[in-house]
């Protein structure tokens, strides 16, 4: 009993000693900051005036071997920021601090606008007279508008605001496009069927009219005015973002003129319901629209080296768009032998007009390109040159369509060369 009583203090002391060792080891493993602070207090010049560490060192941790070879180092963990901050500004600034900075850009555009649902005519493979033959199949091919690339321009001017490093600018874009297509067949074998308009002579003959020549012109006019505010900032050491928002005003005018003619002898296939009457037919369609609405976008610049950058951008806008649509069909007969109600050479016109109906229209603009910029004259000016290729979609923009068609999209693609001067 005495031996047991005497051993109790030693056992208790051992437990207390082991507990203190375990707690220190536990603190060192799970609370490295506290141990680092104690080490820091013992060091020379490593602590603040109140004794707290300037930069507590991380405690290396050895990872056990699981699926990869064992490694030792500092474990990566998400760190909650202790000081409120925002992305460093990255806009172009010239001169000295607090100077007013302005910039201007000019862009040469080589764009191709193309429109859905612009099938002008269909051309058959069989003559009108052969359509009476049993089991005859008339395979037709579509004659579509031929869209070409056109030169255009874009200009802008703006300034860097001193308040919170915002940049504001106004931009104007102008494009004028004219495209055409034509086709013809022998006058004794007319196989061209019009897809636009309805001739006046169809009131006298039950069937589809056919012609031996066709020509068509398409015009498209763009005028865009954008007022934008953007902030340019670093997202990493080499990645720069341009977050933009603003307002767009868009004026888009389109017109289509399709001319059909037949100068042969009168043909009337009653069985196939197809006739060819010497005449000329003009189908004229015009739309004028203006739209206004918000515009948002993001440009990303990857700064390579020596002022060279690779960039990509995406912009979108939703516009309230007001349309005015005009339609006119003009038929001029070359003979009235088979249609006594027609006067030779006297145009018969049918016109329609639809004013001011409003719709919401969306637009998407994507660009990818390469640029280079450099400060000159002791940072008093900055020049920048860029080239990009872009794709744009104006959804459901074509409303000058036939009842069989739904509104079609207007597409734009092409090159943009831009020069910018900051001063």
C-alpha positions in Angstrom: 0.0 0.0 0.0 2.8 2.4 0.8 4.6 1.5 -2.5 1.3 2.1 -4.4 0.7 5.4 -2.6 4.2 6.6 -3.3 3.9 5.7 -7.0 0.8 7.8 -7.5 2.6 11.2 -7.6 5.1 9.8 -10.1 2.3 8.5 -12.3 0.4 11.8 -12.1 3.6 13.7 -13.0 4.2 11.5 -16.0 0.6 12.1 -17.3 1.0 15.9 -16.9 4.4 15.8 -18.7 3.0 13.7 -21.6 -0.1 15.9 -21.9 2.1 19.0 -22.2 4.2 17.4 -24.9 1.1 16.3 -26.8 -0.6 19.7 -26.6 2.6 21.4 -27.9 2.8 19.0 -30.7 -0.9 19.4 -31.4 -0.6 23.2 -31.5 2.4 23.0 -33.8 0.5 20.8 -36.2 -2.9 22.5 -36.2 -2.1 26.0 -35.2 1.2 26.8 -37.0 0.5 30.6 -36.7 0.8 30.5 -32.9 4.1 28.6 -32.9 5.4 30.9 -35.6 4.5 33.9 -33.4 6.6 32.4 -30.6 9.5 31.8 -32.9 9.2 35.3 -34.3 9.4 36.8 -30.8 12.7 35.1 -30.3 14.1 36.3 -33.6 15.9 39.6 -34.4 14.0 42.3 -36.3 11.2 39.9 -37.4 8.4 41.4 -35.3 6.3 44.5 -35.1 6.4 46.9 -32.2 3.7 44.9 -30.4 5.6 41.7 -30.8 3.3 40.3 -33.6 5.1 38.7 -36.6 5.7 40.7 -39.7 5.2 37.7 -41.9 4.6 34.4 -40.0 6.4 31.6 -41.9 4.3 28.6 -43.0 5.2 25.3 -41.4 6.1 22.7 -44.0 4.0 19.6 -43.9 4.9 16.2 -45.2 2.1 14.4 -47.1 1.7 10.7 -46.6 2.2 8.4 -49.6 -1.2 7.7 -51.1 -1.3 7.6 -54.9 1.6 9.9 -55.6 5.2 10.0 -54.3 5.6 11.6 -51.0 6.3 15.4 -51.1 7.1 18.0 -48.5 6.2 21.7 -48.8 3.7 24.3 -47.9 0.1 23.1 -48.4 -2.0 25.3 -50.7 -5.3 26.5 -49.1 -7.7 29.3 -50.0 -6.8 32.4 -48.0 -9.5 34.8 -46.9 -8.3 38.4 -47.7 -7.7 40.4 -44.6 -7.7 43.8 -46.4 -10.4 45.0 -48.8 -9.1 45.5 -52.3 -10.1 45.6 -56.0 -8.4 44.8 -59.3 -5.6 47.1 -60.3 -6.5 49.5 -63.1 -5.0 48.8 -66.5 -6.3 51.6 -68.7 -3.8 53.6 -70.9 -2.6 56.8 -69.2 -0.4 59.4 -70.8 1.4 62.4 -69.4 1.7 62.8 -65.7 -0.6 61.9 -62.8 -3.9 63.7 -62.7 -3.7 64.8 -66.4 -6.8 64.6 -68.5 -6.4 61.7 -71.0 -8.2 61.5 -74.3 -8.1 58.9 -77.1 -9.4 58.5 -80.7 -9.7 55.4 -82.9 -10.4 54.8 -86.6 -11.2 51.3 -88.0 -11.2 50.0 -91.5 -13.9 47.3 -91.9 -14.0 44.6 -94.6 -17.4 43.0 -93.8 -19.8 40.7 -95.5 -23.5 41.2 -94.6 -25.7 38.2 -95.5 -29.4 37.8 -95.0 -31.6 34.7 -94.4 -34.5 33.9 -96.7 -33.2 35.7 -99.8 -34.0 32.9 -102.3 -34.8 35.0 -105.4 -36.1 32.4 -107.8 -36.2 28.7 -108.5 -35.0 27.2 -111.8 -36.7 24.0 -113.1 -35.0 21.2 -115.0 -38.0 20.5 -117.3 -39.7 22.6 -120.0 -43.2 23.9 -119.4 -44.6 21.7 -122.2 -43.0 18.5 -120.9 -44.7 18.8 -117.6 -47.7 17.0 -119.2 -45.8 13.8 -119.5 -46.8 11.2 -116.8 -44.3 10.6 -114.0 -42.3 13.6 -114.9 -40.3 15.1 -112.1 -39.3 18.7 -112.3 -36.2 19.1 -110.0 -35.7 22.8 -109.2 -32.6 24.5 -107.8 -32.7 27.7 -105.8 -31.2 30.9 -107.1 -29.9 32.9 -104.1 -28.5 36.3 -103.6 -24.7 36.5 -104.0 -23.3 38.3 -100.9 -19.9 40.0 -101.2 -17.4 41.7 -98.7 -17.7 45.5 -98.6 -15.5 48.2 -97.2 -16.8 50.3 -94.3 -15.5 52.3 -91.4 -15.9 52.9 -87.6 -14.6 55.9 -85.5 -14.7 56.6 -81.8 -13.5 59.2 -79.3 -13.4 59.0 -75.5 -11.5 59.8 -72.3 -10.2 58.3 -69.1 -12.2 59.5 -66.1 -10.3 60.3 -62.9 -13.1 58.8 -60.8 -12.4 55.2 -60.1 -10.5 54.6 -63.3 -13.5 54.4 -65.7 -13.2 55.0 -69.4 -16.0 56.4 -71.5 -16.4 56.7 -75.3 -18.8 57.3 -78.2 -18.5 55.1 -81.3 -20.1 55.4 -84.8 -20.2 52.5 -87.3 -21.2 52.9 -91.0 -21.7 50.2 -93.6 -23.3 50.3 -97.1 -23.7 47.0 -99.1 -25.0 46.4 -102.6 -25.3 42.8 -104.0 -26.9 41.4 -107.1 -27.6 38.1 -108.9 -29.0 37.3 -112.3 -29.9 34.2 -114.4 -31.5 33.5 -117.8 -32.7 30.6 -120.0 -33.6 30.5 -123.7 -36.9 32.2 -124.5 -38.3 29.0 -126.0 -37.7 27.2 -122.8 -38.6 29.4 -119.8 -37.9 27.5 -116.5 -37.4 30.4 -114.0 -40.2 30.7 -111.3 -40.5 33.8 -109.2 -40.4 33.5 -105.4 -41.2 37.1 -104.6 -44.5 38.8 -105.2 -47.6 37.8 -107.2 -48.2 39.0 -110.7 -51.4 40.7 -111.8 -51.9 38.2 -114.7 -52.4 35.4 -112.2 -55.9 36.8 -111.8 -56.6 35.9 -115.4 -54.8 32.5 -115.5 -55.0 29.8 -112.8 -51.5 28.6 -112.3 -47.9 29.6 -111.7 -46.1 32.0 -113.9 -42.7 31.2 -115.4 -40.1 33.4 -116.9 -36.9 33.1 -118.9 -34.8 35.8 -117.2 -34.3 37.1 -113.7 -32.2 39.8 -112.0 -32.2 41.1 -108.4 -30.5 43.7 -106.3 -30.1 43.8 -102.5 -29.1 46.8 -100.4 -28.2 46.9 -96.7 -27.4 50.1 -94.7 -26.0 50.1 -91.2 -25.6 53.1 -88.9 -24.8 52.4 -85.3 -24.1 54.9 -82.5 -22.8 53.4 -79.2 -22.3 55.3 -75.9 -20.2 53.0 -73.6 -18.6 53.1 -70.2 -15.9 50.5 -69.4 -13.4 49.6 -66.7 -10.0 48.2 -67.7 -8.3 46.1 -64.9 -5.7 43.3 -64.4 -6.9 39.8 -63.6 -3.5 38.4 -63.0 -0.1 39.6 -64.2 -0.8 39.2 -67.9 -4.6 39.1 -68.3 -6.5 42.3 -68.7 -10.3 42.6 -68.7 -12.5 45.4 -70.3 -15.9 45.2 -68.7 -18.3 47.5 -70.6 -21.9 48.6 -70.5 -23.8 51.3 -72.4 -26.5 52.2 -74.8 -26.9 51.5 -78.6 -28.9 53.2 -81.2 -29.1 51.2 -84.5 -30.5 52.2 -87.9 -30.8 49.3 -90.4 -32.4 49.8 -93.8 -32.8 46.9 -96.3 -34.3 46.7 -99.8 -34.8 44.0 -102.3 -35.8 44.5 -106.0 -36.4 41.3 -108.0 -37.1 41.7 -111.8 -38.6 38.8 -113.8 -39.2 38.8 -117.6 -40.4 36.5 -120.4 -40.1 37.5 -124.1 -41.2 34.4 -125.9 -44.6 33.1 -127.2 -47.6 32.5 -124.9 -47.6 29.1 -123.2 -50.4 27.8 -121.0 -50.1 24.3 -119.6 -53.6 23.7 -118.0 -52.7 20.2 -116.7 -49.6 21.4 -114.8 -51.2 24.8 -114.0 -48.1 26.6 -115.4 -48.3 29.5 -117.9 -45.8 31.9 -119.5 -47.1 35.2 -120.7 -44.9 37.7 -122.4 -44.5 40.3 -119.7 -42.2 41.9 -117.1 -42.7 41.7 -113.4 -41.0 43.7 -110.6 -41.2 42.8 -106.9 -39.9 45.6 -104.6 -39.6 45.2 -100.8 -38.2 47.8 -98.4 -37.8 47.8 -94.6 -36.6 50.7 -92.4 -35.9 50.2 -88.8 -34.5 52.0 -85.8 -33.7 50.4 -82.4 -32.5 51.4 -79.0 -31.5 49.4 -76.0 -28.8 48.4 -73.5 -25.4 46.9 -74.6 -23.0 44.9 -72.5 -19.7 43.3 -73.3 -16.3 41.9 -72.1 -12.9 42.1 -73.8 -10.0 39.9 -72.6 -6.4 40.8 -73.4 -3.6 38.3 -72.9 -0.4 40.5 -72.7 2.3 38.4 -74.3 5.6 40.5 -74.5 6.9 43.8 -75.8 3.4 45.3 -76.1 1.9 42.4 -78.1 -1.4 41.1 -77.0 -4.0 38.5 -78.1 -7.5 39.5 -77.4 -11.1 38.2 -77.7 -14.3 40.0 -77.0 -18.0 39.3 -76.8 -20.8 42.0 -76.9 -24.6 41.6 -76.8 -27.5 44.1 -76.9 -31.3 43.9 -76.9 -33.0 46.6 -78.8 -36.6 47.8 -79.0 -36.9 48.0 -82.8 -39.6 49.8 -84.8 -40.1 48.7 -88.4 -41.7 50.2 -91.5 -42.3 47.7 -94.4 -43.2 48.7 -97.9 -44.1 46.3 -100.7 -44.8 47.0 -104.4 -45.6 44.6 -107.2 -45.6 45.9 -110.8 -46.7 43.9 -113.8 -46.2 45.1 -117.4 -47.8 42.9 -120.1 -46.1 42.7 -123.6 -49.3 41.3 -125.3 -53.0 41.2 -124.5 -54.0 38.6 -127.0 -54.6 36.0 -124.3 -55.6 38.5 -121.5 -58.0 41.1 -123.0 -58.2 42.9 -119.6 -54.5 43.7 -119.7 -53.2 46.8 -121.5 -49.9 46.4 -123.4 -47.2 48.4 -121.8 -49.5 49.6 -119.0 -48.0 48.8 -115.6 -50.4 47.4 -113.0 -49.2 48.1 -109.5 -50.1 46.6 -106.1 -48.7 48.4 -103.1 -48.8 47.7 -99.4 -47.4 49.5 -96.4 -47.0 48.6 -92.7 -45.9 51.4 -90.4 -44.4 51.5 -87.0 -44.8 48.0 -85.5 -42.3 47.4 -82.6 -40.5 44.2 -81.7 -37.6 43.2 -79.4 -34.4 42.2 -81.4 -31.2 40.7 -80.0 -27.7 41.1 -81.4 -24.4 39.3 -80.6 -20.9 40.4 -81.6 -17.8 38.1 -81.2 -14.2 39.1 -82.1 -10.8 37.5 -82.0 -7.6 39.3 -82.9 -4.0 40.4 -82.3 -2.7 43.8 -81.2 0.4 45.9 -80.4 0.8 49.1 -78.4 3.6 51.3 -77.2 4.2 54.6 -75.3 6.1 57.3 -77.1 7.5 60.8 -76.4 8.3 60.1 -72.7 4.8 58.6 -72.2 3.0 61.7 -73.5 1.3 59.6 -76.3 0.4 56.0 -76.8 -0.2 54.3 -80.2 -2.0 51.0 -80.7 -2.7 48.9 -83.7 -5.0 45.8 -83.8 -6.5 43.4 -86.4 -9.4 41.1 -85.7 -11.9 38.8 -87.4 -15.5 38.9 -86.1 -18.9 37.4 -86.4 -22.2 39.1 -85.7 -25.8 38.0 -85.6 -28.9 40.2 -85.8 -31.7 37.8 -84.8 -34.9 37.9 -86.8 -34.0 41.1 -88.5 -35.5 40.3 -91.9 -39.2 41.0 -91.8 -39.7 41.6 -95.6 -40.5 37.9 -96.1 -43.2 35.8 -97.7 -46.0 34.3 -95.5 -44.3 30.9 -96.0 -41.1 32.1 -94.3 -40.4 33.0 -90.7 -38.3 36.2 -90.0 -34.6 35.5 -90.8 -31.4 36.5 -89.2 -29.0 39.0 -90.6 -25.3 38.0 -90.3 -22.1 40.0 -90.6 -18.6 38.6 -90.7 -15.2 40.1 -91.7 -12.0 41.8 -90.8 -11.5 44.9 -88.6 -8.2 46.9 -88.7 -8.0 49.6 -85.9 -5.6 52.4 -85.1 -5.8 54.1 -81.7 -4.0 57.2 -80.4 -4.0 58.2 -76.7 -2.9 61.7 -75.8 
